């Protein structure tokens, strides 16, 4: 389908916006890239909000608190399911589609998709333990914060698999940045 292509192009613009705005502190390029990402897919709006949260939310503790809360809620949804009975008479397709997802009682993400996040963190902290004399750099710290926030968003939407997998695609890039930078510290 064309939806996957649209979302892939949107991801590219989102990641360019994060690269220029979050890692390089540019002001205008992120706005341009976010504008183009929204033109390709409406779900990009969520990552614009996350971008501003990353810019203004400080301290690792708050990110871990949000992440642990989202992880526990995803496990709860996995074990107990999520039911919502509602309808919308909205003329907007996005709202109708969202209610259709919410009304699907068997819609949830599998346990291995949820645990994949924990594997990233276990590997990251194991390598951090191996290179305990080296302090993480700015890029690595920012990637860890973005990873925690993006996967928190993904976990929050674990009752709608399509939203979870869209958000985890972006979070996975930050996880890779985090892992590659910590491995480079191990080599030095």
Protein Blocks (a to p, Z undefined) as FASTA:
>chain_A
ZZlmmmmmmmmmmmmmmmmmmmnopaklmmmmmmmmmmmomklmmmmmmmmmmmmmgcjk
lmmmmmmmmmmmmmmmmmnopadddddfbfbfklmmmmmmmmmmkbccdfklmmmmmmmm
mmmmmmmmmmmmbccdfklmmmmmmmmmmmmmmmmmmmmmklmmmmmmmmmmmmmmmmmm
mmmmmmZZ
